[in-house]
Amino acid sequence: MLTPPHLPTPLLLLLLLLPLSWTEQQRDRRYHISPSGTYHLASNPRIIYKPGRDVCVVEEVPTLNLTFPLAWTPGTYCTHPTYLRQRCCEGYTVAAREQGCPVEEVVEDTLTTGEQLGGCDRFLHLLHRYRLHALLHAHPSAHTLLLPLNQMVLVNCVPVVRVDLHARDGVVQVISRPLPPAYTMTLADLISGDPKLTIFYSVLGYAEMVSLVRHSGPLTVFAPTNDAFRLLPRRFLDSITYDAKYFPALQALGRQHLVEGTECSTGLRGKVRLKTVEGSSLPVGCSASLTLTIGNATVTTPDVITSNGVLHYVDRVLIPPMALSLVQVARRAGATRYIHLVRKVGLFKDLVSFGPYTVFAPSNQALRGLKRSLVRNLDALRNLVLYHLAEGAHASFTLKDNHLLSSRLQGASLRIKIHPKVMSVEDGVVTSSDHVAFNGYVHVLDKVLTPPTHTLARTLALTPTLSRFTALFTQAGVWAWRDLSLGAGPYTLLAVKDEDMETWATDTFTYYRIIHDLSLLNQSLNTHLVEDFVMPRALQEGSTSLLRPRQASRTLRLTVTDGRLSLRHASVSDTFLLCTNGIILFIDALLLP
């Protein structure tokens, strides 16, 4: 035998002479054995180590006094922690001074084994009464006997509480209650024949899903009762049921109540989330009293077995995002104050039942500063609410830069500006987007939008602090006023206030050269007019935007550094004026051509 070079020969001989059971004795310190022969895991309860043969693992819920023959939960059962312990498998027991459970118990026939286990006396009596015990003895081939316990405990659909009890002629599995007769009724038959589920059955019918619950399986159905559907707005249910354009939303509503496979109530209590046929993930929870909840619904009657699945009665309708109305989606998105205004001006039913619309809802924080005088004026408040609604369903990924949307406020429109990381609507920044409803989309804004009332030319004329800059446009000729008055835009006008014009003109002679040269003046004013809509509030720190003015030979670089906007040799103020055909930004110097 070769000796490792790094170990001295005497030490190696000492290790070889140590008892082989020494390492096993050290390993067994992690366990202690009870008088009944059960091995308890003393360290990490999620790591199982088998010290010997025929040692099985069971999972316990001490707070509920429940024991499961297999480890199957992720560590909690109905919010209660579970623990794993090891014990001898059925048919084996411990032996003195030996590890594991090496001793095999005496094997009897299945009926004798069932009687020794304390099986249901009435069940065994029925076996003898109808001479089924003779049938078991007449067939020597192996068979499995499912034996109910005397104690009738409803834990699962039909749970097995003791597994693999070997007998001479087969195996005994102990279940908690007798099995009901064979199921011939399908899920569709059960739903159609129950007077408490008539609305749910009509929904499945309109969604063309009755054949799915009749012929497919196994399926788990969470069936809302008629009382659950009556909690929904009637117009919402009518719209999604009878309007053909909402058929996909109706099918999504039906699929939200179906789960592939058989999910019994006890098995659900060991889960955290459940995936529906619709593709949504519903949270699963339960209370200390073991009341099971799926999403926002409570299971009122569990485990109704059919031939192709199991049905649970629930007290709420499980509505997927695609089948929610704009009102429900806006509330989930945190725009509850806006929905309060919608209800106040009488537009609640429109957002529940009609559409499609795109809602640009101001956040609750933005609506806190709303003037009380505006809230009291219902006509003005209605115009404000309508201005934030656009016709059609528009997701953010379908909108383009400078997209113009028709507002529900007559004669008004909403301008969309797409930035690298931000989308803005007029002077509002979208903080949360693409909340989908069956009748549109909801996007949340950080401020309340106010529709502009004047064009660029009219705003220049009405702003006293821009009188000198306005005079330059008057001097330049008719073209400037025509574009600022009648042009559709959108334009961004870089205007200089009178005080900044005074300071700039004093420091340079270029100003006097410009105002006396009509060609140079036109080129300079063209540099101030950008054929784009620039929203300073949406610009990110460290970003650079390239602006192309009417003087196409030059490109302006608008940068944001330390929260300040700069453009060539001029600084840009963070204040602005919105106009019907553009926006006016304030800079502190004239731009040279």
Secondary structure, DSSP 8 states (H G I E B T S, - for coil): ----TTS-HHHHHHHHHS-THHHHHHHGGGEEE-TTS-EEE-S-TT----SSTTEEEEEEEGGGTEEESS--SSSEETTEE-EEEEEE-TTEE--TT-SS--EE-----HHHHHHHTTB-HHHHHHHHHTTHHHHHHH--S-EEEEEEBSS----SSS-EEEEEEEETTEEEEEESS---------HHHHHHH-GGGHHHHHHHHHTT-HHHHHHS-SEEEEEE-HHHHHTS-HHHHHHHHH-GGGHHHHHHHHHTTEEES---HHHHHT-SEEE-TTS-EEEEEE-TT--EEETTEEEEEEEEEETTEEEEEESS----GGG--HHHHHHHTT-HHHHHHHHHTT-HHHHHHS--EEEEEE-HHHHTT--HHHHH-HHHHHHHHHHTEEES---GGG--TT-EEEBSSTT-EEEEEE-SS-EEETTEEEEEEEEEETTEEEEEESS------S-HHHHHHH-GGGHHHHHHHHHH-HHHHHHHHH----EEEEEE-HHHHHHHHHH-SHHHHHHH-HHHHHHHHHHHEESS---GGG--TT-EEEE-BSSTT--EEEEEETTEEEETTEEEEEEEEEETTEEEEEESS----
